Amino acid sequence: DAQFFAGQYDCTEVCQVSVVSPYTNDWTASTTVNNDLNINNFGGFGNTIDIDADWNGSSTLTITVPQTLGATGSVIACNASYTNNAGDVSATIVYTWDDGTSSETCTTTANEQ
């Protein structure tokens, strides 16, 4: 069960072009689909942006692409890794998003509060 991921995360992000201020996002474990996660405010794109992620029950966190960022664009590539140190979860998410004209790759470091 992916419940150990659930919580609010402090995020910092480095992008190729955009300057992104530190932000928080909320990770919620599904109550109906085992190992399914929802990440709200992904990439700091806003509280209406939710990305789905899947935990394989062992060591892999997968964010399937493409996923929409609303009117802003779409996530078109993504790699994620995490550590769970006695319940303190940290994740690194490297993703590329596209607005229909250009794309940008960003690296997010998310630390559970």
ROPAGU-901292 format. One record per residue (C-alpha): residue number from 0; residue in three letters; x, y negated, z negated. Coordinates in pm, 1 decimal. Layout:
pt nr = NUM	rest = ALA	east = X	north = Y	up = Z
...
This chain:
pt nr = 0	rest = ASP	east = 0.0	north = 0.0	up = 0.0
pt nr = 1	rest = ALA	east = 131.3	north = -341.9	up = 98.1
pt nr = 2	rest = GLN	east = -10.0	north = -512.9	up = -210.1
pt nr = 3	rest = PHE	east = 341.4	north = -596.5	up = -338.0
pt nr = 4	rest = PHE	east = 373.0	north = -847.1	up = -49.6
pt nr = 5	rest = ALA	east = 66.4	north = -1041.9	up = -166.6
pt nr = 6	rest = GLY	east = 135.8	north = -1391.7	up = -295.9
pt nr = 7	rest = GLN	east = 245.5	north = -1739.3	up = -206.2
pt nr = 8	rest = TYR	east = 584.4	north = -1787.3	up = -40.6
pt nr = 9	rest = ASP	east = 815.6	north = -2089.1	up = -27.1
pt nr = 10	rest = CYS	east = 947.4	north = -2116.3	up = 327.7
pt nr = 11	rest = THR	east = 1235.7	north = -2292.1	up = 494.4
pt nr = 12	rest = GLU	east = 1277.0	north = -2284.0	up = 868.3
pt nr = 13	rest = VAL	east = 1543.1	north = -2358.5	up = 1125.3
pt nr = 14	rest = CYS	east = 1431.1	north = -2405.5	up = 1485.8
pt nr = 15	rest = GLN	east = 1616.4	north = -2477.4	up = 1806.8
pt nr = 16	rest = VAL	east = 1441.1	north = -2811.5	up = 1863.8
pt nr = 17	rest = SER	east = 1165.4	north = -2882.5	up = 1611.1
pt nr = 18	rest = VAL	east = 1235.9	north = -3013.9	up = 1264.7
pt nr = 19	rest = VAL	east = 1018.2	north = -2822.9	up = 1018.5
pt nr = 20	rest = SER	east = 974.1	north = -2940.2	up = 660.7
pt nr = 21	rest = PRO	east = 968.0	north = -2677.4	up = 387.0
pt nr = 22	rest = TYR	east = 618.8	north = -2530.7	up = 354.5
pt nr = 23	rest = THR	east = 430.6	north = -2253.3	up = 179.1
pt nr = 24	rest = ASN	east = 232.0	north = -1968.4	up = 321.6
pt nr = 25	rest = ASP	east = 3.2	north = -1710.0	up = 166.2
pt nr = 26	rest = TRP	east = 41.0	north = -1338.5	up = 227.0
pt nr = 27	rest = THR	east = -268.5	north = -1126.5	up = 166.5
pt nr = 28	rest = ALA	east = -287.3	north = -747.2	up = 173.2
pt nr = 29	rest = SER	east = -594.2	north = -604.8	up = 343.8
pt nr = 30	rest = THR	east = -848.4	north = -433.0	up = 121.0
pt nr = 31	rest = THR	east = -977.2	north = -223.3	up = 412.2
pt nr = 32	rest = VAL	east = -673.2	north = -135.0	up = 627.5
pt nr = 33	rest = ASN	east = -379.2	north = 28.7	up = 451.3
pt nr = 34	rest = ASN	east = -45.6	north = -155.5	up = 495.4
pt nr = 35	rest = ASP	east = -204.3	north = -445.3	up = 687.3
pt nr = 36	rest = LEU	east = -106.4	north = -801.8	up = 593.1
pt nr = 37	rest = ASN	east = -231.1	north = -1147.6	up = 680.7
pt nr = 38	rest = ILE	east = 13.5	north = -1440.0	up = 675.1
pt nr = 39	rest = ASN	east = -162.5	north = -1776.5	up = 649.7
pt nr = 40	rest = ASN	east = 7.9	north = -2098.6	up = 766.6
pt nr = 41	rest = PHE	east = 262.4	north = -1897.7	up = 966.0
pt nr = 42	rest = GLY	east = 552.1	north = -2117.4	up = 1076.7
pt nr = 43	rest = GLY	east = 395.4	north = -2415.3	up = 903.0
pt nr = 44	rest = PHE	east = 149.5	north = -2446.5	up = 1193.9
pt nr = 45	rest = GLY	east = -141.4	north = -2511.8	up = 956.1
pt nr = 46	rest = ASN	east = -380.6	north = -2343.7	up = 717.9
pt nr = 47	rest = THR	east = -606.3	north = -2233.3	up = 1004.2
pt nr = 48	rest = ILE	east = -326.9	north = -2020.6	up = 1153.3
pt nr = 49	rest = ASP	east = -324.4	north = -1655.0	up = 1047.2
pt nr = 50	rest = ILE	east = -81.3	north = -1394.3	up = 1175.8
pt nr = 51	rest = ASP	east = -129.2	north = -1020.7	up = 1128.6
pt nr = 52	rest = ALA	east = 161.1	north = -806.5	up = 1010.8
pt nr = 53	rest = ASP	east = 196.8	north = -435.4	up = 938.5
pt nr = 54	rest = TRP	east = 416.4	north = -259.0	up = 687.9
pt nr = 55	rest = ASN	east = 512.9	north = 96.8	up = 777.4
pt nr = 56	rest = GLY	east = 503.6	north = 208.1	up = 414.5
pt nr = 57	rest = SER	east = 881.3	north = 230.9	up = 399.4
pt nr = 58	rest = SER	east = 1123.1	north = -28.7	up = 530.9
pt nr = 59	rest = THR	east = 975.7	north = -202.0	up = 835.3
pt nr = 60	rest = LEU	east = 759.0	north = -512.1	up = 860.9
pt nr = 61	rest = THR	east = 612.5	north = -553.7	up = 1211.1
pt nr = 62	rest = ILE	east = 448.1	north = -860.1	up = 1357.4
pt nr = 63	rest = THR	east = 290.7	north = -756.4	up = 1685.6
pt nr = 64	rest = VAL	east = 299.7	north = -1009.8	up = 1969.0
pt nr = 65	rest = PRO	east = 146.2	north = -1201.7	up = 2127.0
pt nr = 66	rest = GLN	east = -48.5	north = -1374.0	up = 1849.7
pt nr = 67	rest = THR	east = -215.9	north = -1711.3	up = 1877.7
pt nr = 68	rest = LEU	east = -108.8	north = -2028.9	up = 1703.6
pt nr = 69	rest = GLY	east = -441.2	north = -2189.8	up = 1792.1
pt nr = 70	rest = ALA	east = -425.5	north = -2476.6	up = 2040.2
pt nr = 71	rest = THR	east = -49.6	north = -2509.8	up = 1974.5
pt nr = 72	rest = GLY	east = 54.2	north = -2191.9	up = 2158.9
pt nr = 73	rest = SER	east = 143.8	north = -1829.8	up = 2089.4
pt nr = 74	rest = VAL	east = 407.2	north = -1622.2	up = 1914.0
pt nr = 75	rest = ILE	east = 566.8	north = -1426.5	up = 2198.6
pt nr = 76	rest = ALA	east = 852.7	north = -1244.4	up = 2020.8
pt nr = 77	rest = CYS	east = 915.9	north = -1159.2	up = 1657.6
pt nr = 78	rest = ASN	east = 1153.1	north = -962.4	up = 1435.0
pt nr = 79	rest = ALA	east = 1103.0	north = -942.2	up = 1059.9
pt nr = 80	rest = SER	east = 1294.3	north = -795.0	up = 768.8
pt nr = 81	rest = TYR	east = 1239.1	north = -807.1	up = 396.3
pt nr = 82	rest = THR	east = 1384.3	north = -715.7	up = 60.0
pt nr = 83	rest = ASN	east = 1193.7	north = -619.7	up = -252.5
pt nr = 84	rest = ASN	east = 1411.2	north = -670.6	up = -557.9
pt nr = 85	rest = ALA	east = 1208.3	north = -553.2	up = -857.1
pt nr = 86	rest = GLY	east = 894.8	north = -719.8	up = -720.2
pt nr = 87	rest = ASP	east = 1063.4	north = -1036.0	up = -591.8
pt nr = 88	rest = VAL	east = 998.9	north = -1021.8	up = -218.9
pt nr = 89	rest = SER	east = 1199.1	north = -1219.5	up = 36.1
pt nr = 90	rest = ALA	east = 1152.3	north = -1205.3	up = 411.0
pt nr = 91	rest = THR	east = 1339.6	north = -1328.9	up = 715.2
pt nr = 92	rest = ILE	east = 1128.3	north = -1376.8	up = 1025.2
pt nr = 93	rest = VAL	east = 1284.6	north = -1468.1	up = 1359.0
pt nr = 94	rest = TYR	east = 1017.2	north = -1558.9	up = 1611.0
pt nr = 95	rest = THR	east = 979.0	north = -1727.1	up = 1946.8
pt nr = 96	rest = TRP	east = 672.4	north = -1932.1	up = 2022.8
pt nr = 97	rest = ASP	east = 552.5	north = -2077.9	up = 2349.7
pt nr = 98	rest = ASP	east = 324.6	north = -2375.9	up = 2413.8
pt nr = 99	rest = GLY	east = 260.7	north = -2293.2	up = 2779.7
pt nr = 100	rest = THR	east = 541.0	north = -2522.0	up = 2897.7
pt nr = 101	rest = SER	east = 844.0	north = -2429.5	up = 2690.7
pt nr = 102	rest = SER	east = 946.7	north = -2189.1	up = 2418.1
pt nr = 103	rest = GLU	east = 1146.4	north = -2218.6	up = 2098.8
pt nr = 104	rest = THR	east = 1303.1	north = -1970.1	up = 1858.6
pt nr = 105	rest = CYS	east = 1279.3	north = -2027.5	up = 1483.6
pt nr = 106	rest = THR	east = 1414.5	north = -1847.5	up = 1179.3
pt nr = 107	rest = THR	east = 1200.9	north = -1852.1	up = 866.5
pt nr = 108	rest = THR	east = 1322.4	north = -1758.7	up = 520.3
pt nr = 109	rest = ALA	east = 1026.2	north = -1685.0	up = 292.0
pt nr = 110	rest = ASN	east = 1068.3	north = -1629.2	up = -82.5
pt nr = 111	rest = GLU	east = 778.5	north = -1516.5	up = -298.1
pt nr = 112	rest = GLN	east = 700.2	north = -1765.2	up = -574.5
